[in-house]
Amino acid sequence: MDMAFDHFAGAPDEALLVAFANGDQTAARLLATRLAPRAIGQAFRLLHDRAEAEDVVQEAMLRLWRIAPEWRQGEAQVSTWLYRVVGNLCIDRLRKRKRSVGIDEIAEPADDTPSVSDRMQDNARLQALSDALAEMPDRQAQAVSLRHLEGLGNPEIAEIMEISVEAVESLTARGKRTLAKILAGRKAELGFGND
């Protein structure tokens, strides 16, 4: 099986998707291995629930497998398509959640950091960021998360969110201001200096 993975190691995502559409399961496994971790990270940052994030990515990957035979190369990157679907599925879940479940009812995610004090500090920072993102308008939270947490560029975010680059810049700028306003006065509490 490792040799099959080696065969596809340098192949672009689009080639792997086409190989899967032609019946190659190894290509599908490699593509999922490449794309799923970052997609789960994106979903987790928006949903604040690891299991729910994994469910969203699983649904997005199933959609990708279904459309694989019709994939038109050169129109979009597979990763961009997947981020867009994950983002849309997350926003759908957030809208349902806002109608039915309060943020306090969602379980705190488990943390693997070895030091107790580091875990407490990281948890406080993550919770503050999660709470702040939850208070923000959904589109601002998505833009800020994709830009500053996932490290994507504005053109790719524009494609994922199906808006213009200028709209991404505006959403990101407004989102950063909103985030700063929400977190103002909490630097010392979260262990940050006056930098």
Buried (B, 14 or more C-beta within 10 A) or exposed (E): EEEBEEBBEEBEBBBBBBBBBEEBEBBBBBBBEBBBEBBBBBBBBBBBBBEBBBBBBBBBBEBBBEBBEEBEEEEBBBBBBBBBBBBBBBBEBBEEBEEEEEEEEBEEBEEEEEEEEEEEBBBBBBBBBBBBBBEBEBBBBBBBBBBBBBEBEBEBBBBBBEBEBEBBBBBBEBBBEBBEEBBEEEEEEEEEEEE
